[in-house]
Amino acid sequence: MVIKVTCLDGKFMMLNANLIESVEVVPETVITLTNGKKILVKETPAELVARVMRYYRGIFSGRRLYYSR
């Protein structure tokens, strides 16, 4: 249900991938959630997409994935 992201202060956060509405670069990577909240992270949009895809592959394959590296 969640992916691991790195906040700008270097701390890690577990984020529910189902709540991601959009990802943009301005120049930091900004994740906008479905509730309007914005989170700044160190990962690139490509890294986030790969993690979300790995998360969904895990769901559809029946494996339990809590976060992606």
Secondary structure, DSSP 8 states (H G I E B T S, - for coil): -EEEEEBTTS-EEEEEGGGEEEEEESSSEEEEETTS-EEEESS-HHHHHHHHHHHHHHHHHT---S---
